[in-house]
């Protein structure tokens, strides 16, 4: 792999990891109003320079992973974070999106 390709690959990993870290600001056990969640996504994307769809995708992945950990560790408490994942999926405009 050329030096240029290696640097782009490493930069891609760093940007991906930074976008993943921003997801922690979206995933909460308490329910947020959808417009508040949408505003947070927009602010993260704009202020950190990330693609909005990437922020949403990392938020969904983080919420689902958090739900899995809740099931594994406690057997309960996963429901609110799955509601958050569903809200993020709606904002993403994916299959089953209900927001207009």
Rosetta constraint file for C-alpha pairs under 8 A:
AtomPair CA 1 CA 5 HARMONIC 6.28 0.50
AtomPair CA 1 CA 6 HARMONIC 6.33 0.50
AtomPair CA 2 CA 6 HARMONIC 6.14 0.50
AtomPair CA 3 CA 7 HARMONIC 6.18 0.50
AtomPair CA 4 CA 8 HARMONIC 6.32 0.50
AtomPair CA 5 CA 9 HARMONIC 6.07 0.50
AtomPair CA 6 CA 10 HARMONIC 6.17 0.50
AtomPair CA 7 CA 11 HARMONIC 6.03 0.50
AtomPair CA 8 CA 12 HARMONIC 6.05 0.50
AtomPair CA 9 CA 13 HARMONIC 6.43 0.50
AtomPair CA 10 CA 14 HARMONIC 6.35 0.50
AtomPair CA 11 CA 15 HARMONIC 6.16 0.50
AtomPair CA 12 CA 16 HARMONIC 6.03 0.50
AtomPair CA 13 CA 17 HARMONIC 6.06 0.50
AtomPair CA 14 CA 18 HARMONIC 6.12 0.50
AtomPair CA 15 CA 19 HARMONIC 6.14 0.50
AtomPair CA 16 CA 20 HARMONIC 6.12 0.50
AtomPair CA 17 CA 21 HARMONIC 6.24 0.50
AtomPair CA 18 CA 22 HARMONIC 6.53 0.50
AtomPair CA 19 CA 23 HARMONIC 6.92 0.50
AtomPair CA 19 CA 50 HARMONIC 6.79 0.50
AtomPair CA 19 CA 54 HARMONIC 7.11 0.50
AtomPair CA 19 CA 55 HARMONIC 6.02 0.50
AtomPair CA 19 CA 58 HARMONIC 6.92 0.50
AtomPair CA 20 CA 24 HARMONIC 7.75 0.50
AtomPair CA 20 CA 55 HARMONIC 7.35 0.50
AtomPair CA 20 CA 58 HARMONIC 5.30 0.50
AtomPair CA 20 CA 59 HARMONIC 7.48 0.50
AtomPair CA 20 CA 62 HARMONIC 7.83 0.50
AtomPair CA 22 CA 26 HARMONIC 7.43 0.50
AtomPair CA 22 CA 44 HARMONIC 7.11 0.50
AtomPair CA 22 CA 55 HARMONIC 7.18 0.50
AtomPair CA 22 CA 59 HARMONIC 7.92 0.50
AtomPair CA 23 CA 27 HARMONIC 6.46 0.50
AtomPair CA 23 CA 55 HARMONIC 6.68 0.50
AtomPair CA 23 CA 56 HARMONIC 7.86 0.50
AtomPair CA 23 CA 58 HARMONIC 5.75 0.50
AtomPair CA 23 CA 59 HARMONIC 4.51 0.50
AtomPair CA 23 CA 62 HARMONIC 6.48 0.50
AtomPair CA 24 CA 28 HARMONIC 7.98 0.50
AtomPair CA 24 CA 59 HARMONIC 7.39 0.50
AtomPair CA 24 CA 62 HARMONIC 7.37 0.50
AtomPair CA 25 CA 40 HARMONIC 7.99 0.50
AtomPair CA 26 CA 37 HARMONIC 6.86 0.50
AtomPair CA 26 CA 40 HARMONIC 7.01 0.50
AtomPair CA 26 CA 41 HARMONIC 7.41 0.50
AtomPair CA 26 CA 59 HARMONIC 6.30 0.50
AtomPair CA 27 CA 59 HARMONIC 6.58 0.50
AtomPair CA 27 CA 62 HARMONIC 7.16 0.50
AtomPair CA 27 CA 63 HARMONIC 5.78 0.50
AtomPair CA 27 CA 81 HARMONIC 6.64 0.50
AtomPair CA 27 CA 84 HARMONIC 6.47 0.50
AtomPair CA 27 CA 85 HARMONIC 7.90 0.50
AtomPair CA 28 CA 32 HARMONIC 7.85 0.50
AtomPair CA 28 CA 80 HARMONIC 7.65 0.50
AtomPair CA 28 CA 81 HARMONIC 6.38 0.50
AtomPair CA 28 CA 84 HARMONIC 7.25 0.50
AtomPair CA 29 CA 77 HARMONIC 7.95 0.50
AtomPair CA 29 CA 80 HARMONIC 5.14 0.50
AtomPair CA 29 CA 81 HARMONIC 5.49 0.50
AtomPair CA 30 CA 80 HARMONIC 6.57 0.50
AtomPair CA 31 CA 80 HARMONIC 6.63 0.50
AtomPair CA 31 CA 83 HARMONIC 7.67 0.50
AtomPair CA 31 CA 84 HARMONIC 7.04 0.50
AtomPair CA 32 CA 36 HARMONIC 6.35 0.50
AtomPair CA 32 CA 37 HARMONIC 6.25 0.50
AtomPair CA 32 CA 84 HARMONIC 7.92 0.50
AtomPair CA 33 CA 37 HARMONIC 6.39 0.50
AtomPair CA 34 CA 38 HARMONIC 6.04 0.50
AtomPair CA 34 CA 87 HARMONIC 6.77 0.50
AtomPair CA 35 CA 39 HARMONIC 6.07 0.50
AtomPair CA 36 CA 40 HARMONIC 6.24 0.50
AtomPair CA 37 CA 41 HARMONIC 6.31 0.50
AtomPair CA 37 CA 88 HARMONIC 7.81 0.50
AtomPair CA 38 CA 42 HARMONIC 6.24 0.50
AtomPair CA 38 CA 91 HARMONIC 6.90 0.50
AtomPair CA 39 CA 43 HARMONIC 6.08 0.50
AtomPair CA 40 CA 44 HARMONIC 6.08 0.50
AtomPair CA 41 CA 45 HARMONIC 6.13 0.50
AtomPair CA 41 CA 52 HARMONIC 6.83 0.50
AtomPair CA 41 CA 55 HARMONIC 6.69 0.50
AtomPair CA 41 CA 56 HARMONIC 6.96 0.50
AtomPair CA 42 CA 46 HARMONIC 6.04 0.50
AtomPair CA 42 CA 52 HARMONIC 6.71 0.50
AtomPair CA 43 CA 47 HARMONIC 5.75 0.50
AtomPair CA 44 CA 48 HARMONIC 5.62 0.50
AtomPair CA 44 CA 49 HARMONIC 7.64 0.50
AtomPair CA 44 CA 50 HARMONIC 7.31 0.50
AtomPair CA 44 CA 55 HARMONIC 7.54 0.50
AtomPair CA 45 CA 49 HARMONIC 5.43 0.50
AtomPair CA 45 CA 50 HARMONIC 4.57 0.50
AtomPair CA 45 CA 51 HARMONIC 5.80 0.50
AtomPair CA 45 CA 52 HARMONIC 5.16 0.50
AtomPair CA 45 CA 55 HARMONIC 6.65 0.50
AtomPair CA 46 CA 50 HARMONIC 6.78 0.50
AtomPair CA 50 CA 54 HARMONIC 6.99 0.50
AtomPair CA 50 CA 55 HARMONIC 6.85 0.50
AtomPair CA 51 CA 55 HARMONIC 6.47 0.50
AtomPair CA 52 CA 56 HARMONIC 6.27 0.50
AtomPair CA 53 CA 57 HARMONIC 6.06 0.50
AtomPair CA 53 CA 92 HARMONIC 6.41 0.50
AtomPair CA 54 CA 58 HARMONIC 6.15 0.50
AtomPair CA 55 CA 59 HARMONIC 6.11 0.50
AtomPair CA 56 CA 60 HARMONIC 6.19 0.50
AtomPair CA 56 CA 88 HARMONIC 6.02 0.50
AtomPair CA 56 CA 89 HARMONIC 7.34 0.50
AtomPair CA 56 CA 91 HARMONIC 7.59 0.50
AtomPair CA 56 CA 92 HARMONIC 6.28 0.50
AtomPair CA 57 CA 61 HARMONIC 6.21 0.50
AtomPair CA 57 CA 88 HARMONIC 7.98 0.50
AtomPair CA 57 CA 89 HARMONIC 7.92 0.50
AtomPair CA 57 CA 92 HARMONIC 7.77 0.50
AtomPair CA 58 CA 62 HARMONIC 5.95 0.50
AtomPair CA 59 CA 63 HARMONIC 6.09 0.50
AtomPair CA 59 CA 85 HARMONIC 7.10 0.50
AtomPair CA 59 CA 88 HARMONIC 6.92 0.50
AtomPair CA 60 CA 64 HARMONIC 6.21 0.50
AtomPair CA 60 CA 84 HARMONIC 7.78 0.50
AtomPair CA 60 CA 85 HARMONIC 4.75 0.50
AtomPair CA 60 CA 86 HARMONIC 7.68 0.50
AtomPair CA 60 CA 88 HARMONIC 6.09 0.50
AtomPair CA 60 CA 89 HARMONIC 6.73 0.50
AtomPair CA 61 CA 65 HARMONIC 6.11 0.50
AtomPair CA 61 CA 85 HARMONIC 7.76 0.50
AtomPair CA 62 CA 66 HARMONIC 6.03 0.50
AtomPair CA 63 CA 67 HARMONIC 6.20 0.50
AtomPair CA 63 CA 81 HARMONIC 5.42 0.50
AtomPair CA 63 CA 82 HARMONIC 6.35 0.50
AtomPair CA 63 CA 84 HARMONIC 6.75 0.50
AtomPair CA 63 CA 85 HARMONIC 5.42 0.50
AtomPair CA 64 CA 68 HARMONIC 6.30 0.50
AtomPair CA 64 CA 81 HARMONIC 7.10 0.50
AtomPair CA 64 CA 82 HARMONIC 6.28 0.50
AtomPair CA 64 CA 85 HARMONIC 6.53 0.50
AtomPair CA 65 CA 69 HARMONIC 6.27 0.50
AtomPair CA 66 CA 70 HARMONIC 6.20 0.50
AtomPair CA 66 CA 78 HARMONIC 7.39 0.50
AtomPair CA 66 CA 81 HARMONIC 6.97 0.50
AtomPair CA 67 CA 71 HARMONIC 6.32 0.50
AtomPair CA 67 CA 77 HARMONIC 7.47 0.50
AtomPair CA 67 CA 78 HARMONIC 4.34 0.50
AtomPair CA 67 CA 79 HARMONIC 7.21 0.50
AtomPair CA 67 CA 81 HARMONIC 5.94 0.50
AtomPair CA 67 CA 82 HARMONIC 6.45 0.50
AtomPair CA 68 CA 72 HARMONIC 6.17 0.50
AtomPair CA 68 CA 78 HARMONIC 7.15 0.50
AtomPair CA 69 CA 73 HARMONIC 5.85 0.50
AtomPair CA 70 CA 74 HARMONIC 5.44 0.50
AtomPair CA 70 CA 75 HARMONIC 6.18 0.50
AtomPair CA 70 CA 76 HARMONIC 6.10 0.50
AtomPair CA 70 CA 77 HARMONIC 5.91 0.50
AtomPair CA 70 CA 78 HARMONIC 5.42 0.50
AtomPair CA 71 CA 75 HARMONIC 4.07 0.50
AtomPair CA 71 CA 76 HARMONIC 5.57 0.50
AtomPair CA 71 CA 77 HARMONIC 7.30 0.50
AtomPair CA 71 CA 78 HARMONIC 6.28 0.50
AtomPair CA 77 CA 81 HARMONIC 7.99 0.50
AtomPair CA 78 CA 82 HARMONIC 6.44 0.50
AtomPair CA 79 CA 83 HARMONIC 6.35 0.50
AtomPair CA 80 CA 84 HARMONIC 6.37 0.50
AtomPair CA 81 CA 85 HARMONIC 6.23 0.50
AtomPair CA 82 CA 86 HARMONIC 6.14 0.50
AtomPair CA 83 CA 87 HARMONIC 6.22 0.50
AtomPair CA 84 CA 88 HARMONIC 6.21 0.50
AtomPair CA 85 CA 89 HARMONIC 6.13 0.50
AtomPair CA 86 CA 90 HARMONIC 6.23 0.50
AtomPair CA 87 CA 91 HARMONIC 6.34 0.50
AtomPair CA 88 CA 92 HARMONIC 6.17 0.50
AtomPair CA 89 CA 93 HARMONIC 6.44 0.50
AtomPair CA 89 CA 94 HARMONIC 5.97 0.50
AtomPair CA 89 CA 97 HARMONIC 6.76 0.50
AtomPair CA 90 CA 94 HARMONIC 6.34 0.50
AtomPair CA 90 CA 96 HARMONIC 7.15 0.50
AtomPair CA 90 CA 97 HARMONIC 4.23 0.50
AtomPair CA 90 CA 98 HARMONIC 5.91 0.50
AtomPair CA 90 CA 99 HARMONIC 6.02 0.50
AtomPair CA 91 CA 97 HARMONIC 7.32 0.50
AtomPair CA 91 CA 99 HARMONIC 6.95 0.50
AtomPair CA 92 CA 97 HARMONIC 7.73 0.50
AtomPair CA 93 CA 97 HARMONIC 5.25 0.50
AtomPair CA 93 CA 99 HARMONIC 7.83 0.50
